[in-house]
Every structure is written in structure tokens, then in C-alpha cells.
Amino acid sequence: MWKTTPITLVFLVFMIPLDPPGLLAFHWSFSSTSAILVSAFLGFLLQWSSALTLGATSAISSVVLGQFKTCVILLGNYYLFGSNPGTTSIFGAFIAIGGMSFYTYLNIRAMKR
């Protein structure tokens, strides 16, 4: 993360003006700027937590955690905002969370031995 973030930031700064509506065409207000900054900060914390997890656990556990976050986002959007990703996606998310819970249970049980 420490190696890729500066490169990503440089590309992002150069590509923002290429955004079709453009940076200057956006209606900047205190609320929209605050929402963007809070979203950016939360995104940074999410990436940081992923990097810390990868350093503290195995790569498989990190991938499982990433999939868990995806399922939580999908189900949270369905529950909180009323989005409808489809019955198959909702059912799949619940099955995936069940599988991840079982994986976690097996890992905890193996560590106790």
C-alpha cells in the first residue's frame, strides 16, 4: 500500500480534469465537500484495515474478509437504501456469509489445538 498510494495519487490528480463533467463544473458546497472528504477518509481506513489484515493474517483470510465486506455492503444497500440487486445476489450473500462464518470457526478451532 505504501508503494502504490503515491503513484495512484499522482494519476488521480492528473485524471480529475479529464472527468467528463470536470472538476470545476461540479457544484461545490460545504455539504458536498464534507461528504466527499468523509467518504475519502472512510475509504482510506478501509484500505488501511485491509493492509493491516494482510500483514497480520494469511492471504486467504484477507480475501475472505474482503468478500465479507462486499456481502455486508450488498446486504446493507438492500436493507438501508432499498436497492434491489436480485434474489439470487441476496441469497448468495447470505450463503457466502455462512461459508465465511464456518471458515472462521474452523480457523479458531484449529488455533486452539
C-alpha positions, 0 to 999 in steps of 0.5 A: 500500500505504501508503494502504490498510494503515491503513484495512484495519487499522482494519476488521480490528480492528473485524471480529475480534469479529464472527468467528463463533467470536470472538476470545476463544473461540479457544484461545490458546497460545504455539504458536498465537500464534507461528504466527499472528504468523509467518504475519502477518509472512510475509504482510506481506513478501509484500505488501511484495515485491509493492509493491516489484515494482510500483514497480520493474517494469511492471504486467504483470510484477507480475501475472505474478509474482503468478500465479507465486506462486499456481502455486508455492503450488498446486504446493507444497500438492500436493507438501508437504501432499498436497492434491489440487486436480485434474489439470487445476489441476496441469497448468495450473500447470505450463503457466502456469509455462512461459508465465511462464518464456518471458515472462521470457526474452523480457523479458531478451532484449529488455533486452539489445538 
